[in-house]
């Protein structure tokens, strides 16, 4: 089997073998129907948590069933929390298979956030019980995989398998941040999910970083210096 990845991101139609798109609801992403005899299984991959100051980065890989479309699958950022949870359950129940991978705070600090994200994607694909022939990744950077891999810019809005992966990754990470909130309620992780909101930055200055914080990120590093030198609020 030919391996490797393409060097140029694709647009809405990710592969020349794709036939007409199948709509997954009015505002949903589109699932492209592939010729199984020619192309094989197609997995969509997306991540959640590249930007926050705290928590792991989480990736998901999803192979949807073309014969059992899930209505309403769309970019997780456009959905309410309740809708994401409902779709998460539907995807877990009806997708052909899915895998979830994460990179820890320690790995983010050691590798940098980009490399940690690609590592989480590799782990997600490795977790699939079925081997895809093609992996479509949201964005313009690709993990190194053993199968053909293509980048799809704005794929979470145009390819249903990627949109499904974005939902699984987002819900999984949000649940992890609920655990962080239970351990450190003063930080409000259940609301900002680790992003650098004004509330979060105030808590960082007041309490110093927790084990959930990414020390390689500048606001956390500054708060850590202030807490160790006695300059915190």
C-alpha positions, 0 to 999 in steps of 0.5 A: 500500500502506498504510504506518505502524505500530500504536501498541499492542503485540499479544499472542500472536495478532498479526493478525486475519487469522491462522488456527490456529497451527502448532506447531514442536515441543513447546517451540517458538514458534508460526508463524501461517499467513497468507492470502497472498491477503489478507496477503502475506508476514510477517517476524519481527524481533528483536535481540541485544546491547542490554544488553552493555557491548561490541560492536555490536547486531545485528538479524535479519529472517526470513520463514519458509516455512509449507510447510517448518516448522523443528522446534525454533525457539524463543526463542534465550535458551532454547536451548543454544549448540549448538542455536542453531548447528544452528537457525541453519544450518537457518533460513539454508537453509530460510527464504524469506529473511532479512536481518541488520543491525547498529549499530556501537559508534560508532553506539550511543554517538552515537545511544543504544542504543535508536535504534541498535537500531531502526537495526539493525532497519531495516537487517535488513528492508532486507536481505530480498530479498522485501518483506514486507507485515507486519513483526512486531517483538519487544518494544514499540518499533518501527522506522520502516519502509515497510510495516505494522509491529506490536510483539509483546510476548514475540514471541520465545516466541510467533511462530516468525518472531520466534524464528527472527530471535532465533536468527540475531541471537544467533548472528551477534553471538556470532560477532562477539564471538568476533572481539573475544575473539581480539583481546583475550583478557584480557577473556573476550568468548567467555564473557560476550559483552560483558555486565557480569559480574564478570570483565568489570568486573575486566578493564575496571578492569585494562586499560581499554576496548578499541575494542569497548567502548561508551563511553556506558555508565557502567561503561565511561566510569568505566573510561576515566576511571580509565585516563586519570587513572591511577586504574586497578588 
